């Protein structure tokens, strides 16, 4: 029981588009990131590592940014690595 309490202490509550929150939550769960949808439309996410935080950021960007903005961001990454 104490472990569940400590996980809740480190959880972050995130606002996201209500129409996408179930898909965002499902994708985070696929990535083994604990999350659940709250009754008020927000997500509660438990990301314990820097990698998990980056994955949360990436998933949220996929649902909040336009396709053209995502393409532009990806092209910047390719330029930096090439």
Order of alpha helices (4+ residues) and beta strands (2+ residues): alpha-beta-alpha-beta-beta-alpha-alpha
